[in-house]
Each structure stands twice: as structure tokens, then as C-alpha cells.
Amino acid sequence: MKKNVLICTIVCALFVALLGTLGHFFYEWSGYNPYVGLIFPVNESVWEHMKLFFFPALICYIALGILKRKNEPCIIYAFPKAIFLGTFLIPVLFYTYSGILGFNVSFLDISTFYISVLLSFIYLYKSTVSVKKLDYSLAQNIALLFLAFLFMSFSYNPPDLGIFEVPL
């Protein structure tokens, strides 16, 4: 079981890292297609960059749900928590380092994404192999859908909050 979970975790982490990296450019490459902007960043705000992790990870979660639900159910139950962890680590890491330095650095901005991917998939692996009880939660899946709705809703109509502003 551990080897299969490790392989799934590594493949998903690489997929999220690759699609998230390329996804940074998809909106521009699409000619600013508004439908692409629902899933990929439309600007350089921290909120929009959270999409770089969230949607690729959601794709992995759905794919694993279809392909591995019966063989590796533990990974399906742990994945929503890993998605929330990776998504929300991005603003936590960004605002922590930029708050300490007083400015942001492109290299560190990029690093926050990869650190978020790494930590969330380490969490996914460890929580999957240590599970003793399948803790399926409909509430987690509803929360994922709600967050997806918020990402799409705020792409073109963001609230007047700092996380939606492009950092200087």
C-alpha cells in the first residue's frame, strides 16, 4: 500500500507543480479568455496565485477519486485537507516572508508555491499511510466546491481587500 500511495502522491505533486507553473501563463496565452481566467490567475494578486495550487490539486483529487477510490480509499479521504493546506500556505508564506522583509522578491514568491506543493503532498502521504479510520466528510467536499466558486466569482469581481490587490 505505501509504495502505491507514494507513487500516487509523487505523480500528483509533479502534476500540480507543472500545471501550476504553466498555469501562471495560461490566461495571457489564451488571449485573455475570460473562461480561462476563472481557473487560472488573471492578475498577480495573492488570491489569484492560490488558484495555481487549488485547481490542479482538485483535478488530481477528482482523478484519484475515479481511479483509486476502491484500491486506495485512504488517499481520497486525506486529499481535501491537503488541498486546503497547499492553497492556504501560499498566502501564509507570502505574507510572512514579505512582512518580515518589508518587500517581496520574485524568487521567494515562486518558492512559496513550490514549498506549498511540497508540504501539502508530504502531509497527504503521511496522513494517508497513517490513517486508521476512513474519515470521509461531505463537508470537506462542499467546502472545496465553495472555494472553487469563490475563486471563480472573485476572478473578475474581487472584494476590496488586500489579498485581492497586486503586491507592489
Secondary structure, 3 states (H helix, E strand, C coil): CHHHHHHHHHHHHHHHHHHHHHHHHHHHHCCCCCCHHHCCCCCCCHHHHHHHHHHHHHHHHHHHHHHCCCCCHHHHHHHHHHHHHHHHHHHHHHHHHHHHHCCCCHHHHHHHHHHHHHHHHHHHHHHHHCCCCCCCCHHHHHHHHHHHHHHHHHHHCCCCCHHHCCCC
